[in-house]
């Protein structure tokens, strides 16, 4: 039984090794192919992000944040009020 397990392990490792060798060969062939014929496959132009009219929070939000920050700072300075 141990002998059968070792045979199965050897066959499995051989199959995996053969697959990895085949994978490396395919990658090398594709590298050579695209080095020679890469000019036939141009990269698509990069898409520009759409122009956004909203550049951030409006002035109302900025005023509200400033008022809340000031009120919080006053409350921290005068804890009894």
C-alpha positions in Angstrom: 0.0 0.0 0.0 2.9 2.4 0.8 4.4 1.5 -2.6 1.1 2.5 -4.4 1.0 5.8 -2.5 4.6 6.6 -3.5 3.8 5.7 -7.1 0.7 7.9 -7.1 2.7 10.8 -5.5 5.5 10.4 -8.1 2.9 10.4 -11.0 1.2 13.5 -9.5 4.4 15.4 -9.1 5.5 14.5 -12.6 2.2 15.7 -14.1 2.5 19.0 -12.1 6.1 19.4 -13.2 5.3 18.8 -16.8 2.4 21.3 -16.7 4.7 23.9 -15.2 7.4 23.3 -17.9 4.7 23.7 -20.5 3.4 26.9 -18.9 6.9 28.4 -18.9 7.4 27.4 -22.6 4.1 29.0 -23.5 5.0 32.2 -21.7 8.4 32.4 -23.5 6.8 31.8 -26.8 4.2 34.5 -26.2 6.9 36.9 -25.1 8.8 36.3 -28.4 5.5 36.6 -30.4 4.5 40.0 -28.9 8.1 41.3 -29.1 7.9 40.7 -32.9 4.2 41.5 -33.6 3.4 43.8 -30.7 3.0 46.8 -33.0 -0.1 45.1 -34.5 -1.8 45.3 -31.1 -1.8 49.0 -30.1 -2.8 49.9 -26.5 -6.2 51.7 -26.3 -5.9 55.3 -25.4 -6.5 56.0 -21.7 -9.9 57.2 -20.7 -10.0 60.6 -19.2 -12.1 61.0 -16.1 -15.3 63.0 -16.8 -15.2 66.7 -15.8 -17.0 67.1 -12.6 -18.8 70.3 -11.9 -19.0 69.5 -8.1 -15.6 70.4 -6.7 -16.4 69.6 -3.1 -18.7 70.7 -0.3 -20.5 74.0 -0.9 -20.0 77.1 1.2 -23.0 76.3 3.4 -21.2 73.1 4.6 -18.0 75.0 5.2 -19.9 77.5 7.3 -21.7 74.8 9.3 -18.4 73.0 10.0 -16.7 76.2 11.1 -19.6 77.0 13.4 -19.7 73.5 14.9 -15.9 73.6 15.4 -16.1 77.0 17.2 -19.0 75.9 19.4 -17.1 72.7 20.3 -14.0 74.7 21.2 -16.0 77.1 23.3 -17.6 74.2 25.1 -14.3 72.6 25.9 -12.9 75.9 27.3 -16.0 76.6 29.4 -17.3 73.2 30.6 -19.7 74.7 33.1 -21.8 76.5 30.4 
